[in-house]
């Protein structure tokens, strides 16, 4: 069985992990996520597939970023849960479903797979980090905004709306979402996936995707032309493309 060799240098990208190491990490992570009700059973299956692709394609650094995104989502989802229940915006008790997991993390997994096929194109790692940053930013801004904001505004018209309204934004949600995007980008650098000069690029890409999510929510989701999963997927795609191009 091949072993992980050499902590990956920035110039050469992540070292390739073995199949069995990736399988063991994936199984353990999926079981833990299910045990703490971060995901439903279908979400655990989808998450396991994404985790495996990330680990095989981009190495343990990608797994570290995934864990951070999951931890941020799990923590902020439980913040102000009683208020969210009254608003009707609380996540289901059993956790996020497969469609939610794929919508938020599918683009990052595709970027990791592309990097696995073309390890000379490390800009795919920037795309992955940008997608991760957007997923974290969107979830944190939404969950904290619903829990703490008193007067959110619709991003397209700036009218006051109820917390949890599609396309509604708040100062605290925007600031914490931006901080989440920056934290994920820094972790990607510390894990050896990206050079420091790309951290700001991926943060900006994540914030851009978060803003795009709000615009899509206000303009398309409110009209029921798109559902929340479609909006999330498109927003992470926008962030990944932005990071890829800028990098």
Helices and strands as residue ranges (DSSP letters): H 19-35, H 41-58, H 60-78, H 81-87, H 98-117, H 123-148, E 153-154, E 168-169, H 171-190, G 196-198, H 199-216, I 217-221, H 228-246
